[in-house]
Amino acid sequence: MNNRIIQGDSIEVMNNMEAESVDLIFADPPYWMRVEGTLTRVEGTDFDGCDDDWDQFDTLDAYETFTRDWLKACYRILKPNGSIWVIGGMQCIYTIGGIMQKIGYWMINDVIWHKKNPTPNFMGTRLNNSHETLIWATKSKKSKFTFNYKTAKELNFDTVTEKEHNNGIRKQMGSVWRFAVCSGLERLKDINGNKLHNTQKPQELLERIVAISSNRGDLVLDPFGGTMTTGAAAKKMGRDYIMIEKDPQYCEYGELRLAEVTYEESPIANAVFDEKPIKVTVPEMIEAEVLIEGETFFLKNGEAIATLCDDGKLFYKNEKIDMHTLAAIARKVKAKRLNGFDYWYVKRGEKLISIAHIREDFRITKGQVWLQPNMF
């Protein structure tokens, strides 16, 4: 069933899927835009907004019922530690968010997609609607959801300039994301050259979501496949996917689009920045003689503080203290413990060398030793 487009009603399809089988869901549901009449640009041409049949509902009750049904179906098939992203505009996101909370979803973040090139308000009667909102949620407060935190920092060009990024500066990814609206060559066209779908999302947006909230081999589902952008992002990044879409034309063009996508090996796709390093202990480093029993531990300013004991603790003022507690004492801070690897130095020749650097070198050696048997 994986890696395919399923033509059909999303609620019916999901209700027939195995419970707790999906790692990540991205949903771009009907917004119920409630467009009336013809919207005209300043120069007099008609604006082709979202007036599709699939976005039409008779009443708020009807929209709420539809929303509740598909969100319940998503809840059932989502794994306990999976997560869901839902995107919407001002017309619908508050309704969706309220229903999600009633069902039992636990909110992680709301994210603002700030559009770099929003459609202007042609009549000048209100503020330019230049953003949409995404809700990121799990099935419960206790869910151990995937969040590739360091990968997110690598992808953060919202608050880090390209020059800063190239110079090694990394910052936490925030909840305001800046992407252009899908346009130009990225937008799918039909055989007449008209845009295929009125609300196609930029693939860069979906790639970010897939990268930070799933891992290689995970199953990603989109209950409103549309132009299959979610599937394209998932396939490119080595995830499995299921796209559900009712419209046969969208399915047809989506199949063509996905057939041209191939997996692209990359540190982002593999979340290598979030891989946990090989565990290394100070006693192991002493045994390997990369740290030496009895040698002096210094602060960065060159002040000699303590000596290293055979069990990895430090001898200071006639008592043994673990290096993390002693780092706090030596730095005279209020915290009871600091990460000692960030503060202690030893001498190699006439130079002070951080024990963190020594540990990293030892990790590489240790990793090579561990990998050696698999080479044959």
C-alpha positions, -999 to +999 in steps of 0.1 A: +000+000+000+030+023+005+044+047-021+013+051-041-016+074-048-050+062-038-079+077-056-109+079-033-126+097-004-099+104+022-121+095+052-132+062+037-097+053+028-082+061+061-110+043+080-099+011+061-062+015+070-044-003+098-046+016+131-014+033+143+004+027+111+015+062+100+045+081+113+037+116+099+006+132+084+005+164+065-030+177+058-039+206+035-077+204+038-104+225+021-103+259+037-139+268+029-129+301+015-165+313+010-156+333-021-185+353-036-187+370-069-157+379-091-126+393-076-110+418-099-073+429-100-065+466-100-059+466-138-093+451-144-085+414-150-103+386-130-083+369-102-085+331-104-088+323-067-100+291-050-136+285-060-134+248-067-162+224-059-142+206-033-140+238-012-177+244-010-198+237+021-233+248+029-229+257+065-204+259+093-220+228+109-213+209+076-177+220+076-172+212+112-186+177+107-163+171+077-133+184+097-141+162+127-145+131+106-111+134+088-092+144+119-107+114+138-096+092+109-061+107+111-059+102+148-067+065+145-040+057+120-013+079+135+013+061+155+015+069+193+048+087+187+039+101+153+029+137+145+005+156+123+008+190+105-023+208+094-022+240+073-050+265+070-059+301+064-078+325+087-111+311+074-106+276+089-076+272+111-093+282+143-121+258+136-096+230+129-075+238+160-105+237+183-117+203+169-082+189+171-081+197+208-116+181+214-105+149+197-074+147+220-045+160+199-017+177+218-004+209+203+034+212+198+036+244+178+017+267+156+038+280+127+033+310+106+041+306+069+050+341+059+046+344+022+073+363+005+051+371-025+015+372-012-015+380-034-023+417-028-056+429-014-069+443-046-097+464-031-076+479-004-103+471+022-083+452+047-047+442+055-028+421+029-033+385+039+003+375+038+004+343+059-011+309+066-009+290+098+003+254+104-005+234+135+019+207+146+005+182+170+007+147+184-018+121+197-011+129+233+011+149+257+032+118+263+040+112+226+078+109+219+075+125+185+104+129+161+120+164+161+153+166+143+164+197+162+199+201+148+186+194+113+161+223+118+190+246+128+208+236+095+176+246+076+171+279+094+175+307+069+146+326+084+168+342+111+202+334+098+216+350+066+233+329+040+266+347+048+262+339+085+253+303+077+284+299+056+304+312+085+291+284+107+264+303+126+234+282+135+203+293+155+171+276+167+145+274+140+116+297+150+079+295+143+078+320+115+089+305+082+094+325+050+087+309+017+074+322-016+040+311-028+043+283-054+047+299-088+065+297-121+080+264-133+072+247-099+034+251-104+018+222-122-001+230-154-027+211-173-026+202-210-039+237-218-012+254-198-035+265-170-025+259-134-037+225-123-045+233-087-054+266-071-037+259-037-005+240-046+020+244-018+058+251-023+078+219-021+104+236+000+078+240+027+070+203+027+106+193+026+112+212+058+083+195+075+094+161+064+130+167+073+125+179+109+096+156+119+103+122+103+132+099+096+144+078+066+120+049+060+091+065+079+056+065+064+042+099+055+005+103+046-014+131+030-052+128+030-057+156+005-030+148-020-037+175-046-006+180-067+012+154-045+038+178-032+040+159+001+047+127-018+074+144-039+091+157-007+088+123+010+102+104-019+131+128-025+140+125+012+138+087+014+105+083+032+076+061+022+043+078+013+006+074+008-013+101-010-051+101-010-070+122-035-105+121-048-100+140-081-089+117-110-071+146-128-050+154-098-042+118-094-032+115-131-008+145-130+004+135-096+015+101-108+035+118-136+051+141-111+061+114-086+075+092-114+101+118-120+112+122-084+142+102-071+157+099-037+186+124-031+212+114-006+220+143+017+228+150+054+194+167+057+175+136+044+195+114+068+193+138+097+230+132+103+232+163+124+209+147+150+228+114+152+238+106+188+276+105+191+293+073+203+293+073+241+327+079+256+335+079+293+365+095+310+377+061+324+377+047+289+399+077+278+422+070+307+425+034+298+433+043+262+459+068+275+444+098+257+439+112+292+465+105+319+459+097+355+474+124+377+476+151+350+464+186+358+431+200+346+431+237+337+404+263+329+407+281+296+425+310+313+453+287+322+445+284+359+454+250+373+425+236+393+427+198+399+443+165+390+427+135+373+420+104+393+420+069+379+382+067+382+376+098+361+369+122+390+391+152+398+411+156+430+404+191+444+412+204+479+417+169+494+385+154+479+373+137+448+346+156+428+331+148+395+343+171+367+309+186+360+303+196+396+338+210+399+334+230+367+305+249+384+326+254+415+356+266+396+336+289+375+318+303+406+283+300+391+250+294+408+244+262+389+254+230+407+268+214+375+282+224+342+292+203+313+328+197+322+338+189+286+331+225+278+354+239+305+383+217+312+417+217+294+449+197+297+484+204+284+498+187+254+533+200+250+530+237+259+495+241+246+462+239+264+439+214+246+401+211+253+392+177+266+361+180+244+385+179+213+404+150+228+370+132+233+360+138+197+393+124+183+388+094+206+352+089+193+365+087+158+391+061+167+365+042+188+340+043+159+366+029+135+373+000+158+336-008+161+331-007+123+362-028+115+345-062+119+318-052+094+344-046+067+349-083+061 
